[in-house]
Amino acid sequence: MSRKYTIGVDFGTESGRVLLVDVQNGEEIATHVTHYKHGVLDESLPNGKMLPPDWALQHPGDYLDVLYQSIPQVIEKAQIEKRDIIGVGIDFTSSTILPLDQAGEPLCFQQEWESNPHSWVKLWKHHAAQKEADEITQLAKEQDEDFLSLYGGKISSEWMFPKILQIVKEAPEIYEKTDLFMEACDWITSKLTGKLIRSSNTCGYKGFWSKKNGYPEASFFSMLDARLEGVLETKMRGEIQSIGGKAGALTEEMAEKIGLLPGTSIAVGIIDAHAGVAAVGAVHPGQFVMAMGTSTCHMLIADKEEKIEGVCGIVEDGIIPGYVSYETGQVAVGDSFAWYVDHAVPSYILQEAKEQETNVHALLEEKASIYKPGQSGLIALDWWNGNRSVLVDAHLSGIIVGLTLATKPEEIYRSLLESTAFGTKRIIEGYLQAGIKVNEIFASGGLPQRNRLLMQIYADVINREIKIPDSSQTTALGAAMYASVAAGGENGGYDTIFEAAEKMAKVKEEVFTPIPENVQLYDELYQYYLDVHDYFGKENSSVMHGLKRMKLG
């Protein structure tokens, strides 16, 4: 019997990655990256129309380019027969939504609507719907809605319905013209299959849906805004299928465009960070996965449901079938490091990196690694793009305490690294306080592969061993694993994600182990972090809220 393969397509914030994987052992055969031509539209539309602050849009044509360019490329690189590719899995940033017309095409493709920002894809980090998120939270509290507890008691501007409500209020003509609102993940899946299928994963974490109760009552949306009456039956219609299932088969039209055979199994889509959970083999209770990139998403598998402060979602069968899966997150991790390097590093550091023929991040990491915990005298808050967990407040912003005229760039850089580790520790403490076990920690994504200092800081701050996946494309591997389950055992794949994880998941033998001396120092430093965290995030949040209000005019 010939070897069988699956394809994982990972749609990130700046690019899409396609990975061809051997189903038998998870070997990564070929990969290809397509960078989005339009990138993130956070200042203006492609036609030059300026955008307000806190907007983040994308061009849906960039997503199709990933399919049309990268899938044929990996097939050509691998030199394999199309008939041996048994499935395709899609993972995507979320909540990344777009309004579609009656033909299932994005409204922004139409000349009539291309100058209206609300016709475009609203990327996950579009934070301009915070006011609408607050309205939803307030109404849910007033109505004592059960669904609110599944999201930590507070709704995020990043999720689907705040973004839809913003369209209702600011562009009612776009809302009326929209036939369907869909997660980009589910839209790509529908393009491949020709079927309207929504993922239990995207709906559960970003759309207020639960396996037990479905969506909130229709009356809730009517109370929110009269124009939302019937939105569930009309603009949110579509069958919801469980993660790990088969969404459908590849259509002839799309098969011709991407170079695969018609009928190839297409898996139900999954949120990008969530796909990495199976890829490291974290399919059992107590396993905690940090997907670390521009932002960090934390996923925890558990065997019970508890109410936890600031959790982004508690979803039964959400990531791993048969278990309750929790999600929390930090909105700016790699983004905050990149901000400092791109906008605040002095010229002499740039010159030194150039002379050493290295990148600025590597140089700062080398310099920062000399310092002991606390030696810089700095504490930073990891809120450079707001706080997702545990405060769920997009109006919060970054801060560094302890700067002096003697502060060096590498000290600031280290404080930013440490701040993200402190933020993660605060999140883990929330789980432990609620009686949810955290037994094993994995770090996936691009950052753990590149920054050893960052991983050692995390191990020291959290005081746990941290395991790293042995994959260059962890989320794409996870998507490919779900594709193997969609194809099924009779077609050369697997019947459950547990079987797939046993054969295809990959973790390095090397682990990052806490250094006792550093643990003790970081315990003290963490208390100062909590002081600043609570002061600006709870007791005196009006400071940052006021600054944000003045910025927005």
Salt bridges, closest charged atoms under 4 A:
ASP10 OD2 - ARG17 NE 2.87
ASP22 OD2 - ARG3 NH2 2.38
GLU27 OE1 - ARG3 NH2 3.32
ASP54 OD2 - LYS548 NZ 3.43
ASP62 OD1 - HIS38 ND1 2.92
ASP65 OD2 - LYS37 NZ 3.73
GLU81 OE1 - ARG83 NH1 3.70
ASP84 OD1 - LYS4 NZ 3.22
GLU105 OE2 - LYS191 NZ 2.69
GLU135 OE1 - LYS169 NZ 2.46
GLU158 OE2 - HIS127 NE2 2.94
GLU158 OE1 - ARG388 NH2 2.76
GLU170 OE1 - HIS118 NE2 3.07
ASP179 OD2 - ARG237 NH2 2.80
ASP225 OD1 - ARG227 NE 2.98
GLU253 OE2 - LYS257 NZ 3.55
GLU305 OE2 - LYS307 NZ 3.07
GLU306 OE2 - LYS304 NZ 3.98
GLU309 OE1 - ARG426 NH2 3.07
GLU309 OE2 - LYS538 NZ 3.75
ASP317 OD2 - LYS211 NZ 2.46
GLU327 OE2 - LYS206 NZ 3.32
GLU327 OE1 - HIS274 NE2 2.85
ASP335 OD2 - LYS125 NZ 3.47
GLU352 OE2 - LYS367 NZ 3.26
ASP393 OD2 - HIS545 NE2 2.59
GLU418 OE2 - ARG414 NE 2.99
GLU440 OE2 - LYS467 NZ 2.35
GLU510 OE2 - ARG452 NH2 2.73
GLU517 OE2 - LYS372 NZ 3.87
ASP523 OD1 - LYS425 NZ 3.31
ASP534 OD1 - HIS533 ND1 2.91
